[in-house]
Amino acid sequence: STSAVTAFLARRIFHILDNIKYISLGNLCIDKCAFRELIQEEFTADNVLNEVKRLVGDNDYREQMLDDYADIRQSLGGRGASRAVAKAIIKELNNQ
């Protein structure tokens, strides 16, 4: 459970930095809400259940999310990007 102090601080930081729309990497990558961010007191069993029901029951919602996930993968370099970055890091470390 999130403490009231943590929730207050998070809201205060987002208020100060009001141009920040998202906190999750996926949504930040494509600068849109690919998936609902259940943050602090919004992360409840009811909200999670409602999102799951919507994903299962609303084909358009699910398809849009899958399309957005494809955009997120592409923004991160597509398939194999993590492996390529890891190899580049290892190569750089071996050269030092």
C-alpha positions as semicolon CSV with decimal commas, in nm:
position;residue;x (nm);y (nm);z (nm)
1;S;0,000;0,000;0,000
2;T;0,122;0,347;-0,084
3;S;0,164;0,590;0,199
4;A;-0,023;0,918;0,199
5;V;0,311;1,102;0,206
6;T;0,435;0,925;-0,109
7;A;0,108;0,996;-0,287
8;F;0,123;1,363;-0,183
9;L;0,483;1,398;-0,303
10;A;0,407;1,229;-0,636
11;R;0,111;1,459;-0,700
12;R;0,320;1,761;-0,600
13;I;0,604;1,667;-0,835
14;F;0,363;1,616;-1,125
15;H;0,197;1,948;-1,047
16;I;0,535;2,125;-1,056
17;L;0,634;1,944;-1,375
18;D;0,294;1,985;-1,538
19;N;0,427;1,911;-1,885
20;I;0,487;1,547;-1,786
21;K;0,186;1,351;-1,907
22;Y;0,305;0,997;-1,835
23;I;0,543;0,813;-1,606
24;S;0,570;0,474;-1,774
25;L;0,842;0,416;-2,032
26;G;0,598;0,280;-2,290
27;N;0,369;0,581;-2,284
28;L;0,666;0,819;-2,275
29;C;0,824;0,652;-2,580
30;I;0,530;0,727;-2,805
31;D;0,402;1,033;-2,616
32;K;0,052;0,897;-2,587
33;C;-0,148;0,680;-2,354
34;A;-0,093;0,331;-2,493
35;F;-0,215;0,184;-2,165
36;R;-0,374;0,325;-1,855
37;E;-0,128;0,411;-1,580
38;L;-0,278;0,308;-1,247
39;I;-0,069;0,519;-1,013
40;Q;-0,085;0,548;-0,636
41;E;-0,443;0,539;-0,512
42;E;-0,571;0,457;-0,864
43;F;-0,406;0,114;-0,838
44;T;-0,698;-0,077;-0,690
45;A;-0,837;-0,423;-0,746
46;D;-1,149;-0,270;-0,905
47;N;-0,949;-0,059;-1,150
48;V;-0,727;-0,351;-1,250
49;L;-1,033;-0,573;-1,294
50;N;-1,204;-0,307;-1,506
51;E;-0,897;-0,278;-1,731
52;V;-0,877;-0,656;-1,774
53;K;-1,249;-0,673;-1,854
54;R;-1,206;-0,396;-2,109
55;L;-0,911;-0,573;-2,272
56;V;-1,107;-0,897;-2,293
57;G;-1,440;-0,748;-2,398
58;D;-1,353;-0,449;-2,616
59;N;-1,180;-0,558;-2,938
60;D;-1,116;-0,200;-3,056
61;Y;-0,953;-0,108;-2,724
62;R;-0,733;-0,421;-2,731
63;E;-0,635;-0,373;-3,097
64;Q;-0,541;-0,010;-3,034
65;M;-0,325;-0,116;-2,741
66;L;-0,153;-0,382;-2,951
67;D;-0,088;-0,124;-3,226
68;D;0,054;0,113;-2,966
69;Y;0,278;-0,165;-2,831
70;A;0,414;-0,214;-3,184
71;D;0,489;0,160;-3,196
72;I;0,664;0,136;-2,859
73;R;0,880;-0,155;-2,981
74;Q;0,967;0,039;-3,296
75;S;1,059;0,350;-3,096
76;L;1,297;0,137;-2,888
77;G;1,475;0,007;-3,197
78;G;1,255;-0,284;-3,296
79;R;1,333;-0,652;-3,255
80;G;1,686;-0,723;-3,136
81;A;1,757;-0,371;-3,008
82;S;1,831;-0,487;-2,654
83;R;2,076;-0,748;-2,779
84;A;2,248;-0,494;-3,004
85;V;2,286;-0,247;-2,717
86;A;2,419;-0,519;-2,486
87;K;2,678;-0,623;-2,748
88;A;2,785;-0,262;-2,798
89;I;2,828;-0,216;-2,423
90;I;3,033;-0,536;-2,393
91;K;3,248;-0,432;-2,688
92;E;3,306;-0,089;-2,533
93;L;3,395;-0,242;-2,196
94;N;3,641;-0,483;-2,360
95;N;3,814;-0,193;-2,538
96;Q;3,892;-0,013;-2,212
